[in-house]
């Protein structure tokens, strides 16, 4: 049952990714989550300023706490539950939002209901993830009524090994790089060997793992199109097949930005 009289409160470190759903809260509640914890703000009578940045003492959500390129109070989410805005208050680094949108210092943009991941990228291989989720009203006519919690999409089952390899392959998409493409198998193997000390990864071993997932999803009860050569995919075939696979995993929430934590290149 939804808590009708909640107050702003912190979220502990280890809270699951907001992409996979949020607890029942009133419409207009905002959740914010980074590597070291987060914060929840339900609708307020007055404007609330939820701050995030490097300094634990100055913000509600610490992010990039060991990265000197992240500002002590980098940005804020401002609103009262009827409308929320994300702003880059003082950060010299932009906030990278979905759709190739860069929020520069002094800029702000309204947040839509639902899940929004954003990154503060201080280098090619260092990105700090802030997940935001604004609770919206239920879809009219949906089962359970407007006050039921939003259901996350039906994700595909992946083994821990498959998730590790696919995260390495899809890291550019998960970091929301512009014009993202799968990384090379050489890079996948190199990244896996840095974080998975229990085995030695080769390019062929990584490719075999991904190919097995493609075959499984292409032949399942609800086949995913574009994962087989016979589906009419154009050249270069291998790259296109993996691109289609990654897109299917992103659309269903099977892979989410917080999965980057297994690679150690993003605070997630």
VOZARO-724169 format. One record per residue: residue in three letters; x, y, z of N, C-alpha, C in turn. Coordinates in steps of 0.001 Angstrom, whole numbers, padded with zeros to 6 digits. Example, Ala and Ser with C-alpha at 12.3 -4.5 7.8 and 13.67 -1.06 7.14 Angstrom:
BEGIN
res,n_east,n_north,n_up,ca_east,ca_north,ca_up,c_east,c_north,c_up
ALA,013190,-005690,007800,012300,-004500,007800,013200,-003300,007800
SER,012850,-002250,007080,013670,-001060,007140,012900,000030,007870
***
This chain:
BEGIN
res,n_east,n_north,n_up,ca_east,ca_north,ca_up,c_east,c_north,c_up
UNK,000837,-001201,000000,000000,000000,000000,000873,001252,000000
UNK,000495,002248,-000754,001285,003467,-000855,001268,004240,000455
UNK,002451,004732,000861,002572,005580,002032,002089,006980,001663
UNK,000994,007414,002282,000376,008691,001900,000990,009899,002602
UNK,001793,009664,003656,002368,010794,004389,003865,010591,004614
UNK,004620,010334,003553,006050,010120,003734,006804,011441,003846
UNK,008011,011372,004331,008890,012532,004412,010154,012258,003597
UNK,010867,013307,003189,012149,013074,002518,013065,012235,003399
UNK,013746,011281,002791,014624,010417,003576,015698,009813,002674
UNK,016831,009434,003263,017928,008873,002465,017665,007428,002074
UNK,018349,006998,001021,018385,005600,000600,019764,005046,000926
UNK,019853,003852,001442,021165,003307,001812,021962,002878,000595
UNK,023288,002805,000752,024136,002235,-000287,023708,000791,-000517
UNK,023775,000341,-001741,023334,-001007,-002075,021894,-001086,-002497
UNK,021171,000051,-002530,019793,000059,-003024,019790,-000378,-004485
UNK,018888,-001291,-004881,018872,-001765,-006272,018610,-000646,-007260
UNK,019036,-000863,-008495,018870,000126,-009559,017425,000575,-009674
UNK,017222,001871,-009842,015889,002430,-009998,015271,002040,-011334
UNK,016085,001572,-012284,015557,001157,-013577,014661,-000063,-013441
UNK,014813,-000802,-012368,014038,-002016,-012182,012831,-001795,-011274
UNK,012452,-000535,-011111,011265,-000217,-010334,011605,000481,-009033
UNK,010600,001116,-008444,010771,001826,-007180,009644,001409,-006237
UNK,009834,001592,-004926,008768,001266,-003974,007531,002137,-004181
UNK,006409,001693,-003655,005163,002457,-003758,005295,003789,-003021
UNK,005086,004859,-003754,005100,006201,-003191,004098,007045,-003962
UNK,003673,008183,-003412,002691,009025,-004113,003213,009542,-005445
UNK,002302,009793,-006358,002648,010390,-007633,003384,011721,-007406
UNK,004483,011907,-008136,005286,013113,-007974,006502,012925,-007103
UNK,006604,011783,-006422,007796,011492,-005624,008994,011306,-006542
UNK,010154,011803,-006123,011376,011587,-006890,012374,010776,-006080
UNK,012975,009792,-006737,014064,008990,-006185,015348,009397,-006895
UNK,016446,009522,-006150,017761,009803,-006720,018747,008830,-006096
UNK,019570,008191,-006940,020449,007138,-006449,021794,007184,-007163
UNK,022896,007120,-006372,024248,007007,-006906,024940,005847,-006186
UNK,026253,005729,-006380,026961,004557,-005875,026902,004426,-004360
UNK,026940,005555,-003648,027020,005524,-002195,025691,005757,-001493
UNK,024597,005645,-002229,023284,005846,-001637,022492,006892,-002383
UNK,021350,007232,-001825,020490,008176,-002528,019529,008876,-001600
UNK,018446,009385,-002183,017492,010177,-001427,016131,010096,-002103
UNK,015080,010178,-001291,013700,010155,-001774,013003,011413,-001293
UNK,012313,012097,-002202,011559,013294,-001836,010134,013150,-002354
UNK,009159,012979,-001473,007760,012950,-001896,007264,014365,-002192
UNK,006070,014524,-002729,005533,015865,-002977,005569,016724,-001709
UNK,005945,018001,-001877,006110,018924,-000762,005206,020139,-000925
UNK,004908,020779,000201,004141,022023,000139,004985,023164,-000390
UNK,006292,023097,-000178,007198,024124,-000666,008271,023475,-001534
UNK,008942,024288,-002307,009994,023791,-003199,011103,023118,-002397
UNK,011572,021985,-002912,012662,021236,-002278,013843,021209,-003236
UNK,015053,021445,-002721,016269,021410,-003525,017094,020200,-003097
UNK,017129,019189,-003953,017869,017958,-003689,019226,018078,-004385
UNK,020284,018195,-003605,021607,018487,-004154,022441,017210,-004296
UNK,023294,017191,-005330,024218,016071,-005516,025585,016615,-005922
UNK,026638,015892,-005512,027993,016322,-005814,029009,015534,-005011
UNK,030263,015992,-005042,031379,015232,-004469,031441,015302,-002943
UNK,030977,016395,-002351,031119,016595,-000906,029959,015970,-000145
UNK,030243,014951,000635,029188,014280,001398,028483,015230,002354
UNK,029222,016221,002877,028664,017110,003885,027744,018181,003295
UNK,027816,018391,001981,027091,019502,001376,025910,019073,000519
UNK,025705,017764,000349,024695,017297,-000608,023838,016190,000006
UNK,022699,015928,-000646,021852,014804,-000250,022337,013490,-000862
UNK,022893,013570,-002094,023350,012377,-002807,024807,012573,-003202
UNK,025753,011945,-002500,027158,012050,-002905,027418,011264,-004178
UNK,028203,011849,-005080,028539,011196,-006343,029939,011628,-006754
UNK,030741,010675,-007225,032107,010991,-007622,032955,011494,-006475
UNK,032809,010894,-005310,033443,011439,-004098,034971,011395,-004164
UNK,035560,010541,-004987,037022,010470,-005100,037531,011119,-006385
UNK,036661,011792,-007107,037023,012373,-008403,037079,013892,-008283
UNK,038274,014489,-008335,038383,015939,-008141,037755,016756,-009265
UNK,037412,016130,-010378,036778,016861,-011483,035283,017078,-011246
UNK,034711,016324,-010315,033308,016517,-009950,033235,017612,-008895
UNK,032335,018569,-009071,032228,019683,-008135,031665,019213,-006794
UNK,032026,019952,-005744,031559,019583,-004403,030033,019571,-004347
UNK,029397,020564,-004931,027945,020582,-005102,027697,020792,-006591
UNK,027604,019687,-007320,027652,019741,-008781,026327,020198,-009394
UNK,025232,019684,-008872,023932,020014,-009450,022822,019770,-008451
UNK,021590,019935,-008924,020444,019796,-008035,019208,019394,-008819
UNK,018291,018757,-008111,016950,018498,-008616,016007,019347,-007772
UNK,015227,020189,-008437,014416,021177,-007733,012949,020990,-008110
UNK,012072,021022,-007119,010650,020928,-007405,009847,020668,-006153
UNK,008547,020437,-006346,007663,020198,-005208,006798,018959,-005398
UNK,007031,018214,-006461,006230,017020,-006736,005288,017197,-007901
UNK,004889,018431,-008158,004082,018689,-009359,004972,018769,-010588
UNK,006216,019222,-010380,007192,019329,-011463,008584,019292,-010856
UNK,009501,018569,-011505,010883,018490,-011060,011800,018928,-012200
UNK,012855,019667,-011840,013836,020145,-012803,015215,019692,-012360
UNK,016039,019264,-013327,017430,018925,-013046,018294,020076,-013536
UNK,019223,020538,-012702,020062,021679,-013068,021521,021373,-012773
UNK,022385,021896,-013629,023828,021847,-013419,024212,023186,-012792
UNK,024283,023223,-011473,024489,024483,-010764,025893,025040,-010936
UNK,026871,024206,-010567,028242,024704,-010494,029239,023804,-011200
UNK,028771,022703,-011783,029694,021744,-012350,030352,022218,-013632
UNK,031676,022172,-013678,032366,022475,-014924,032179,021351,-015926
UNK,031952,020126,-015419,031633,019003,-016296,030140,018994,-016567
UNK,029717,018733,-017811,028288,018687,-018113,027624,017451,-017536
UNK,026322,017517,-017397,025519,016346,-017055,025052,015733,-018375
UNK,025345,014459,-018554,025008,013779,-019805,023708,013009,-019614
UNK,022652,013427,-020329,021324,012838,-020223,021024,012004,-021461
UNK,019969,011183,-021412,019596,010401,-022594,019298,011299,-023781
UNK,019508,010730,-024981,019232,011479,-026196,020320,012465,-026551
UNK,021571,012207,-026102,022714,013060,-026416,022576,014471,-025854
UNK,021746,014650,-024842,021573,015969,-024245,022656,016216,-023207
UNK,023387,017323,-023368,024398,017736,-022407,023893,018970,-021671
UNK,023869,018882,-020351,023417,019993,-019529,024649,020710,-018998
UNK,024914,021897,-019539,026106,022651,-019174,025860,023473,-017913
UNK,026932,024031,-017367,026824,024826,-016144,025808,025945,-016324
UNK,024885,026045,-015371,023865,027079,-015407,022608,026688,-016155
UNK,022591,025520,-016791,021417,025080,-017541,020557,024149,-016709
UNK,019272,024045,-017075,018352,023137,-016409,017347,022604,-017423
UNK,016729,021485,-017078,015738,020876,-017954,014721,020146,-017082
UNK,013469,020120,-017538,012413,019444,-016790,012582,017931,-016895
UNK,012243,017232,-015828,012291,015776,-015799,010904,015211,-016095
UNK,010856,014238,-016987,009606,013547,-017287,009385,012440,-016266
UNK,008141,012027,-016039,007890,010887,-015157,008614,009646,-015668
UNK,009007,008806,-014734,009714,007587,-015085,011191,007676,-014780
UNK,011949,006791,-015427,013368,006596,-015119,014249,007438,-016031
UNK,015220,008150,-015443,016186,008944,-016199,017579,008711,-015630
UNK,018469,008066,-016377,019857,007964,-015936,020669,009127,-016497
UNK,021590,009669,-015709,022507,010683,-016215,023906,010384,-015696
UNK,024892,010891,-016445,026289,010644,-016109,027046,011953,-015976
UNK,028047,011933,-015081,029085,012947,-015048,030358,012235,-015493
UNK,030853,012551,-016674,032002,011855,-017262,033238,012729,-017145
UNK,034228,012259,-016394,035448,013045,-016230,036570,012553,-017130
UNK,036400,011403,-017760,037365,010892,-018724,036674,009807,-019528
UNK,037392,009273,-020524,036806,008260,-021401,036374,007030,-020626
UNK,037106,006705,-019564,036818,005490,-018813,036432,005768,-017364
UNK,035987,006994,-017080,035511,007276,-015725,034212,008058,-015822
UNK,033137,007400,-015407,031810,008009,-015496,031062,007714,-014209
UNK,030365,008713,-013698,029630,008583,-012448,028140,008659,-012749
UNK,027420,007633,-012348,025998,007495,-012678,025116,008045,-011569
UNK,024137,008864,-011956,023062,009291,-011064,021749,008840,-011688
UNK,021029,007982,-010978,019735,007509,-011453,018622,008343,-010814
UNK,017678,008774,-011634,016515,009515,-011159,015252,008790,-011594
UNK,014260,008787,-010742,012967,008171,-011086,011857,009002,-010461
UNK,011035,009583,-011318,009876,010354,-010870,008644,009466,-010983
UNK,007949,009284,-009883,006754,008442,-009870,005632,009162,-010606
UNK,005130,008539,-011672,004042,009120,-012444,002736,008415,-012157
UNK,001634,009002,-012621,000327,008369,-012485,000275,007128,-013353
UNK,-000519,006144,-012948,-000647,004915,-013716,-001317,005159,-015049
UNK,-001071,004269,-015979,-001709,004361,-017286,-003205,004125,-017159
UNK,-003993,004976,-017772,-005451,004843,-017681,-005883,003481,-018187
UNK,-006719,002816,-017407,-007249,001530,-017813,-006338,000365,-017526
UNK,-005169,000614,-016924,-004265,-000488,-016642,-004749,-001273,-015437
UNK,-004355,-002515,-015393,-004780,-003388,-014300,-004252,-002864,-012968
UNK,-005105,-002793,-011973,-004697,-002361,-010652,-004969,-000902,-010381
UNK,-005237,-000094,-011410,-005603,001287,-011165,-004418,002224,-011133
UNK,-004711,003498,-011031,-003689,004526,-011186,-002715,004582,-010029
UNK,-003065,004034,-008867,-002174,004140,-007718,-001277,002922,-007551
UNK,-001407,001939,-008446,-000515,000796,-008378,000873,001198,-008864
UNK,001914,000539,-008333,003269,000852,-008738,003479,000482,-010198
UNK,004320,001259,-010877,004638,000987,-012266,005429,-000303,-012371
UNK,005020,-001161,-013292,005700,-002431,-013456,006915,-002259,-014364
UNK,008071,-002823,-013956,009236,-002758,-014833,009038,-003681,-016025
UNK,009775,-003462,-017121,009634,-004331,-018279,010095,-005750,-017971
UNK,009640,-006682,-018788,010023,-008084,-018617,011432,-008289,-019162
UNK,012396,-008412,-018271,013791,-008557,-018669,014093,-010008,-019025
UNK,015121,-010196,-019848,015589,-011534,-020197,016523,-012044,-019107
UNK,016540,-013346,-018931,017420,-013956,-017939,018841,-014052,-018493
UNK,019792,-013561,-017720,021202,-013670,-018065,021954,-014257,-016878
UNK,022922,-015125,-017164,023795,-015605,-016106,024766,-014489,-015724
UNK,025383,-014557,-014545,026364,-013521,-014170,027473,-013374,-015205
UNK,027928,-014486,-015782,028983,-014426,-016794,028489,-013724,-018056
UNK,027273,-014045,-018489,026706,-013397,-019669,026520,-011898,-019434
UNK,026048,-011528,-018246,025853,-010108,-017949,027190,-009365,-017966
UNK,028226,-009993,-017442,029548,-009367,-017429,030040,-009097,-018848
UNK,029948,-010113,-019717,030452,-009967,-021083,029611,-008952,-021859
UNK,028299,-009020,-021724,027422,-008112,-022459,027572,-006670,-021977
UNK,027830,-006476,-020694,028081,-005119,-020193,029349,-004550,-020817
UNK,030390,-005375,-020909,031620,-004923,-021558,031372,-004577,-023026
UNK,030602,-005412,-023712,030310,-005179,-025118,029465,-003915,-025311
UNK,028536,-003667,-024386,027550,-002577,-024531,027916,-001346,-023732
UNK,029144,-001229,-023255,029490,-000154,-022322,029275,001236,-022908
UNK,029471,001418,-024220,029260,002730,-024823,027791,003121,-024788
UNK,026907,002151,-024959,025470,002416,-024884,025077,002763,-023455
UNK,025621,002010,-022489,025261,002222,-021097,025788,003553,-020574
UNK,026906,004031,-021140,027423,005356,-020769,026757,006456,-021593
UNK,025874,006051,-022486,025130,006990,-023331,026052,007793,-024242
UNK,027109,007147,-024747,027976,007800,-025720,027173,008119,-026983
UNK,027517,009184,-027644,026850,009540,-028893,027212,008523,-029974
UNK,026224,008138,-030779,026415,007201,-031891,027084,005910,-031414
UNK,026584,005367,-030329,027207,004201,-029698,027203,002993,-030624
UNK,028280,002235,-030571,028428,000965,-031262,029069,-000022,-030292
UNK,028919,-001342,-030532,029609,-002308,-029668,031117,-002099,-029723
UNK,031780,-002293,-028601,033238,-002190,-028605,033817,-003424,-029277
UNK,035087,-003379,-029626,035733,-004504,-030300,035898,-005680,-029342
UNK,036000,-006876,-029917,036221,-008057,-029069,037552,-007957,-028340
UNK,038549,-007329,-028965,039835,-007138,-028292,039660,-006304,-027035
UNK,038862,-005224,-027136,038624,-004378,-025970,037793,-005103,-024923
UNK,036795,-005876,-025367,035978,-006654,-024431,036863,-007584,-023614
UNK,037726,-008344,-024296,038593,-009288,-023588,039528,-008569,-022622
UNK,040093,-007434,-023068,041001,-006688,-022196,040288,-006182,-020952
UNK,039069,-005661,-021119,038317,-005153,-019967,037940,-006283,-019017
UNK,037540,-007416,-019570,037160,-008549,-018719,038351,-009067,-017931
UNK,039515,-009099,-018521,040696,-009600,-017824,041155,-008660,-016715
UNK,040721,-007404,-016770,041047,-006464,-015696,040158,-006638,-014480
UNK,038921,-007106,-014689,037962,-007156,-013582,037605,-008573,-013155
UNK,037873,-009565,-013985,037502,-010946,-013676,038775,-011764,-013529
UNK,039316,-011784,-012302,040579,-012469,-012070,040471,-013976,-011994
UNK,039244,-014504,-012025,039064,-015943,-011868,039307,-016750,-013120
UNK,039394,-016086,-014296,039600,-016816,-015535,040282,-015915,-016554
UNK,040804,-016537,-017600,041466,-015790,-018663,040528,-015672,-019850
UNK,040190,-014446,-020210,039263,-014203,-021303,040029,-013980,-022601
UNK,039522,-014578,-023678,040024,-014328,-025019,038907,-013704,-025845
UNK,039258,-013171,-027009,038247,-012589,-027878,037224,-013639,-028302
UNK,037704,-014838,-028637,036791,-015894,-029076,035860,-016345,-027955
UNK,036383,-016408,-026739,035553,-016846,-025617,034450,-015829,-025334
UNK,034781,-014548,-025402,033770,-013511,-025197,032723,-013547,-026307
UNK,033177,-013700,-027564,032245,-013751,-028695,031335,-014969,-028596
UNK,031869,-016100,-028176,031050,-017311,-028030,029954,-017103,-026984
UNK,030269,-016415,-025893,029280,-016157,-024847,028133,-015313,-025379
UNK,028468,-014264,-026130,027440,-013383,-026685,026638,-014095,-027767
UNK,027300,-014878,-028602,026589,-015611,-029649,025562,-016570,-029062
UNK,025892,-017170,-027923,024953,-018085,-027282,023701,-017354,-026814
UNK,023857,-016139,-026308,022695,-015338,-025896,021859,-014967,-027112
UNK,022527,-014576,-028198,021795,-014225,-029424,020964,-015398,-029934
UNK,021571,-016561,-029960,020836,-017744,-030447,019645,-018056,-029546
UNK,019819,-017911,-028263,018741,-018221,-027313,017575,-017261,-027482
UNK,017866,-015969,-027599,016785,-014994,-027721,016125,-015053,-029096
UNK,016880,-015437,-030122,016311,-015534,-031468,015397,-016737,-031618
UNK,015590,-017754,-030775,014808,-018979,-030890,013818,-019152,-029744
UNK,013629,-018135,-028917,012753,-018245,-027760,011287,-018210,-028133
UNK,010405,-018304,-027131,008960,-018288,-027389,008479,-016961,-027982
UNK,009200,-015888,-027718,008901,-014585,-028317,010172,-014106,-028998
UNK,010485,-014638,-030185,011796,-014414,-030814,012101,-012935,-031031
UNK,013339,-012562,-030761,013801,-011202,-031002,014312,-011125,-032435
UNK,013765,-010250,-033264,014214,-010166,-034653,015576,-009496,-034771
UNK,016257,-009778,-035873,017513,-009101,-036178,018728,-009663,-035481
UNK,018624,-010884,-034938,019754,-011475,-034215,020430,-012587,-034997
UNK,019914,-012905,-036197,020477,-013981,-037014,020803,-013444,-038408
UNK,021778,-014039,-039036,022154,-013626,-040376,020986,-013768,-041347
UNK,020190,-014801,-041149,019077,-015041,-042068,017937,-014045,-041885
UNK,018042,-013159,-040891,017001,-012144,-040704,017146,-010977,-041688
UNK,018129,-011051,-042576,018302,-010005,-043573,019090,-008812,-043077
UNK,019930,-009024,-042069,020735,-007930,-041513,021856,-007586,-042478
UNK,022062,-006301,-042733,023088,-005857,-043665,024485,-005892,-043075
UNK,025468,-005688,-043947,026873,-005680,-043531,027205,-004393,-042769
UNK,028203,-004404,-041855,028893,-005608,-041388,028001,-006418,-040455
UNK,027806,-007683,-040796,026778,-008483,-040132,027024,-008603,-038636
UNK,028258,-008974,-038250,028528,-009221,-036840,028224,-008020,-035964
UNK,028661,-006848,-036384,028424,-005640,-035610,026938,-005312,-035538
UNK,026223,-005488,-036662,024787,-005201,-036689,024016,-006157,-035784
UNK,024389,-007439,-035794,023694,-008402,-034941,023876,-008055,-033468
UNK,025078,-007679,-033099,025324,-007329,-031701,024647,-006015,-031337
UNK,024604,-005067,-032260,023869,-003819,-032022,022397,-004120,-031751
UNK,021794,-004983,-032564,020386,-005333,-032373,020164,-006047,-031040
UNK,021102,-006897,-030666,021000,-007590,-029378,021055,-006578,-028233
UNK,022000,-005658,-028277,022133,-004668,-027207,020871,-003818,-027104
UNK,020325,-003411,-028245,019112,-002604,-028229,017965,-003367,-027565
UNK,017846,-004661,-027842,016791,-005472,-027226,016998,-005566,-025718
UNK,018234,-005692,-025278,018521,-005781,-023846,018271,-004454,-023140
UNK,018533,-003340,-023831,018274,-002030,-023237,016776,-001746,-023166
UNK,016039,-002081,-024237,014589,-001802,-024268,013850,-002533,-023161
UNK,014311,-003725,-022814,013621,-004533,-021803,014171,-004323,-020402
UNK,015162,-003451,-020243,015744,-003236,-018927,016607,-004393,-018469
UNK,016972,-005298,-019387,017862,-006401,-019024,019246,-005880,-018671
UNK,019729,-004911,-019445,020948,-004181,-019119,020571,-002754,-018756
UNK,021120,-002263,-017666,020862,-000891,-017219,022199,-000240,-016875
UNK,022252,001096,-016834,023535,001769,-016586,024263,001304,-015334
UNK,023533,000931,-014294,024207,000512,-013064,024985,-000788,-013233
UNK,024749,-001530,-014321,025544,-002728,-014572,027008,-002391,-014828
UNK,027303,-001132,-015166,028680,-000735,-015424,029577,-000910,-014206
UNK,028988,-001052,-013027,029833,-001182,-011840,030723,-002427,-011906
UNK,030311,-003462,-012673,031124,-004661,-012766,032431,-004409,-013527
UNK,032467,-003345,-014338,033678,-003011,-015082,034598,-002075,-014316
UNK,034067,-001454,-013265,034870,-000544,-012463,035140,000791,-013108
UNK,034426,001128,-014231,034673,002409,-014882,033570,003400,-014622
UNK,032557,003000,-013816,031469,003933,-013521,031033,003737,-012082
UNK,030785,004822,-011379,030190,004727,-010047,028723,004429,-010232
UNK,028316,003183,-009987,026941,002785,-010259,026426,001929,-009131
***
